């Protein structure tokens, strides 16, 4: 019979026991459950609710159980329903009546959400560390390839030349924002619900703040009904993971494109590529594709939790048993994707000549030629039209703007002078973008200083 079986005359069926059990999932939270139980027991002893001898027996017994679990010697039984029941039953079997006093002044409702909050805090911390590592890799790559030029794209068409360092830092900024979301999820999880009991609090003289401090929480929940039913902190974690996976997916897509024969911008390390079972020549960017694909499961984890929480009345409902599997999966998947992407970026070979060759295609200097005329007083819209005519001429001749003669330029506008050729050099075009956040090299140096300062600040938060 279950530990809660006093009011019942018969057990649940084998099927419903299995259907209702959360143990296959929440046994991963054994360390959090044991930590919460030890803190609760110590507080009960301090408050005189249970004897100090019982506290010592409980803590020692829980230590033995944790050691057995970590050594693979603990037999989890699906009939225990969840990790809380499994550990409590083993504790009672080990130390007897003292173990039965552990649950004084608490419910599984505040116990499970305490475990989940401890888990969320730890996983947010782990993810922030992995996030920092990926950002360092991107910054290192930006420094290594600082002067490499490549075409920037809009609508997947050649637009304007940019430096590869600028392109890589764009992703570093995305992941910097992701760090902020993960940090916010950590803070959302950082309040202790123990003492809320089932939903209404308890008549025992509990010191909730002592328990919270023992477990490393910054404070306690303010409302017992909200405390046992709140899973917003898991939504925050799942949302942060989803957004970061979307950013990873965008970078993964570019890795896939850039590694194709059509682009040839990068060559991936063999360690981050696979072959074909039938085509000996193939070198596939499978791991970039996997990162791109795994975004769907993480976004799905978020949507599943949102729907689980939709329309739930206060306070605890069994639906909330479905909160952990998706969050565990989202956190694990994001951490793996961070690690994989960092490995790919740090080991890929950049083919600078292939990038430079593409800069000479697609009339990437067109905007700068229009700006040349506008700076001489011609309205930009008129300058835009003139350069459009020049591009059309190049299309007809199958040449580039740099192949046109000064006479060709002057045929469209007398404002063109011999110095127009200076507006056609890709490096000069990119370097001219000196507005804050632009692709000019001095602006990129400013970005690097800013993002490295941010990295140091984020590292200090851990």
N, C-alpha and C positions, 0 to 999 in steps of 0.2 A: 504493500500500500504506500501511496505517496505521503510526504510529510504533512500535507494539508488534508489528509483523508478522514479526519475526525467526524466531519459532518456527513460523510458518505457511507453507504452500505455496500457498495460494490465498486470495483476498479473500472477505469475506462477500458475500452477494448484495445487490443493490440494495434489496430489501425489508427484509432484516434490518438493513442499515445504517441505513435510515430508521427502522425500528422501535426500534432500540437507541439512536438518537441522542438526546442531551439538549440539544444545541446550541440548538434553537429556544427552550428555556426558560432554560438557564443562561448564554446570551450576555448576559442582563441583568446578570450578575455580573462583567462584564469588568473593571470598575474594581477590584473586590475581588481578582480573580485576578491582575491586574497588580501591585497593591500587595503581595500575598503573595509573588509571584515576586521583586520587587525586594528585599524584606526578606530573603528566603531567600538571594538572591545576595550581598547585602552581608555577611550572616553567614558564608557560605561563604568569602568573601574574608578576613574578619577571622580566621577559624580556619585560614587557609592551605590550605583544601581546593581552591580554585581561585585562579588568579592574579588580582591586582587589576586588571590590564588587561582581563581577561575580564569582571570585575564592571562596570567602566565601560562596556564595550561592551553588556553585557546591559541595564543600566539605561537607557542611551541608546536602545537598540533598543526596549525596552518603552515608553518615553515616546513614541517615534514611532508605535508601534502604537496606543497609546491615543489619540493625536491623530487618527490616521486613522479610528478607530472613531467618535470624537465628531464628526468632520467628515463622517461618512457615506461615507467613501472606502474602508472596509475591506470586502472581499468575504467574507462567511461562507459556508463550503462545508459542506454537510451530511455530506460524507464525512469531515470532521474529527472527527465524533462528539460532541465536547463543546468547551466554551470553552477548556479547558486545552490540548487538542491543537491547536485552531485558532490560539491565540496562540503556542504553542511552535513550530509549523510555520512561522508567519510570521516569528518571531524568527530561526530557523535560516536561512530564506531570506534574511533581511536581513543578519545578521552572521556567518553561517557557523558554524564549529566551536565558537566560544565559546557560541553559543546552545544547542548540544547538551550543554553542561556544566551548564546551569541545573538540570536535573532530578536532579543528584547529591544523594543523601541524602534524597530525598523520593519519595513515591508520589502518584498521583492520589487515593488514599484519604485521606491527611492533607491534601492540597491542596484537595480539594473541600469538606471539612468546615471548613477554615479560611475559604474563601470564604464559605461559608454562615453561619458565625458572624459574620464581618464584616458581611454583609448583615443578619443578624438584629439586631445591635447598632444599625446605622444606622436600620433601620425602627422599632425600639422607640423610639429617640430621636425620630424624626419623629412617631410616634404619640403620644408623651408631650406633645410641643409642641401637636399638634392637640387633644389632650384638655384641656390647660390653657386653650386658647382657648375651647372650648365651655363649660368651667366658668366662665370670666370672663363670658361672655355670659349664663349663667344667673344669676350673682350680680348682674350689672347689671340684668337684668330683674326680679329679686326686689326690688332697691332701687327701681326705677322704679314698680313696682306694689305697693309695700309694704303699703298699706292696703286693697287690693282684697279683698273677701270673696267666697267661692264655696262651694258645698256640697262637703264631703268625701264620698267614697263608700266603701262596702263592698258587695261583691256587685253593683256597679253600681247600687245603690240609695242615695238620699240618707241620709247618716248623721249628720254633725255639721258645723257651719260651720268653715271654716279660712280662713286668709289665703292668697292666691295666692303670696305670697312664700314661705310655708312649703312650699307644694306644689312650687314650682320648686326650692327648696333640697333637697328630697328627692332630686331627680335629680342635683343637684350632688354630694351625698354618694355616690351610686352611682358617678358618674364619678371621684370621688376614690379610691374603692376600686379602680376599674379602672386608675388611674394606678399604684397600688401593684403590681398584677399585671404591668403592662407593665414597671415598674422591675425586678421580680423576674426577668422574662424576659430583660431586658438583662443582669443580673448572671449569669444562668445561661449566657448566650452568651459571657461575657467571660473565657474562658480559651482559650489557643492550643494547637491540636493538632499544629502543624508539628513535625516531628522524630519523630513516631510512625511515619512511613513507611507501609508497607502494613498492618502490624498489630503488628509486634514491635519497633519501633525500628530503629536503624541502627548500623552499625559506624563511621561517620564521626564525628569529634569535634565534633558540632554543639553550639552554644550556644543551646539552646531559649529560654532566658529573654531573650537579646538579641533574638531574632526577635520574641518576644512583645511586648517593650517597644517595638520599632521599629513594630509594627502597632497599638500602643495597647491591648493586652490587659493585664489586671491580673495574670495569672499563666499557668501552663501546665497542661495536663491531666496527671493523675497516673498514668494507666495507658494504654498504647498500644492495647491491644485495645478498651478502652472508648472511647478518643478517636476512633477511626475509625468506630465503629458507633453512637455516641451521637447521638441526635436529640431528646433530652429538651428541649433549649432551644427547638426548633421547636414541640414540643408546648406548651411554656409560652407561647410567642408566640401560637400558634393558639388556645389556651384563653383567654388574656387577651382576644384579639380577639373570640372567640365570646361571652364574658360581656358585654363592652362592647356588642356588637351587640344582645344581648338587652335590655340597658338602653335602648339607642337605640330598639329596636322598641317597648318599652313607652311611651316618650315619643312616638314617632311615632303610635302608636295613639290617644293622647289628643289629639294635634294633629288627627288625622283626625276624631275624634268632636267635638271642640270647634269645629271649623270647619263642622259640618253646620248646616242650618237648624234642626234640632231643638234643638241646644245654642246655637249662635250666640255662643259665648264668645269666639272669636277670629276675625279676618279675616286670611288669609294675604296677604302681598305678591304682586303679580302675577308678580314674578320667581321665586317659588317655587310657582307654580300653573300649570295648563294648562287649555285649553278642550276642547270636544267638536267632533268633525267634523260632527255632525248637530244638536246642541242648542245654539243660540247663547247660552243663558243660563248654561251650565255654567261653574263655576270649580272645578276639581278639585285636591285635595291630592296630586297625583301623586308628588311627591318625598318626602313623608312615607310614602306607600305603598311607594315604592321602598326606602326605608330599612328599613321593616318587612319587605319581601320579601327584601332582600339578606342579612338575618340567616340565612336558610336556607342560602345558599351558604357563608357563613363557618363555620357549625356543620358543614356537610358537609365543608369542608376539614379541620377538626379530626378528624372521624370517619375520613376517608380516611387521614390520617397514622397514627392509632391502629391501624387495621387493617393498614396497611403494615408497621408495626413489630412487630405481634403475631407471636410465635413465631420471630423471626429469630435464627438461631444466630450466635455470634460468628465472624468479626468483620464485615468489610465484605461486603455482598451487593448485587447489582445492583438489588434492590428499592428500595434507598435512593436510587436515581435519582429515584424518585417523591416525594421529600420536599419539593422546592423549589416546584413549581408551585402547590400549595395554600397554602403559607405566603406566597408572593408575592401571590397573589390575596387572601388574608385580610387582609394588611396594607394593600394598596391599597384594598380595599373599605372597611375600617374608617376609613381616613384620609378617604376621600371622604364617608363617612356623617357623620363628625364635622364636616367642613367644611359639608356641606349642612344639617345640623341647626343649627349655629351661625348660619348665614345665615337660616334660617326663624325662629328664636326672636328674633333681633335685629331683624327687620323686621316681625314680625306685629303687628297692632293688637289690643289687649285691649279687649273690650266689657264694661266693668265693670258696666254696668247690667243686662245680660243675666245675668251671674253673680249679681248681687245679687237679681234677680227669682227666680232658682231657689232661693236660700237660704230664701225664704219658703214653699217647697213641701216637703212630705215630713216635716213635724214635727221639724225638726232640733233643736228645743229640748227634746225629750222627755227626754233623758238629764239635762239640767240641772234639769228640774222634779223628776225622781226624786232627784237629788242634793240639791235644796232640802229635800225631806222627810227624807232620810237625815241631813242636817246638823242637823235638829231632833229627832233621836233615833229616828226610825222605821227599822226594819231595811230595808236596801236592797231585798231581795227583795219585801217588802211594798210599798215605794215604787214599785218597778218595776211591780207589778200594778196599783196605783192609776193610774199614768200610762197604762198600757195601756188602762184603762177610758176615760180622758179622750180618748185617740187614737181609740178606737172611737166615742165620742160625736161627735168632729170628723168622722169618716168619714160618720156618719149625717147630720150637718148640712151636710156639704160645706163646712167652714170650717177655719181653722187654730187652733192652740192659743192664739194671740194674740187670737183673736176670742171666746174664752170669757170669761164674766163671773166676778167673784170668787165669786159664788154657785155657779156651775158647779163651780169648784174646791173650794169648801167642802163641796159635796154629796158629794165623794169623801173629804175629810179636813179635820178642823177645824184641822189644822196650817197650812193655807194662810192667808196674810195678804195684805194689799194689796200688799206688796212683791214678790209673785210675778211681777208684770209685769216686774220688772228681770231675771228669769231668762229672759225671752223675747226679748231684744234680741240679734241675731246677733253684732254686734261685741263686746258684753259677754260673750257665751258663749265666743267664740273667745279673747278677751283673758284670760278666767279660767283658761285652760290654761297655767299658769305653771311647771309642772314642767319640768325640764331637757329640752330637745328638743321641747317642746310648741309649740302654734300661737299662744300669746300673744305679743303684739308685743315685749315685753321679752325673752322667750325666743328669738324670732326674731333680735333684735339680737345676742344672745349667739351664736347660730348663725352669723350673718354674720361676727362677729369671729373665730370659730373657723375658719370655712372660708377666710376671707381670709388668716389666718395660715398655714393649710395650703397655700394657693396659693403664697404667698411661699416656703415651705419647699420645695415641689416645684419651683418655678422655679429655686431655687438648686441643685437636684440636676442640672439640665441645663447 
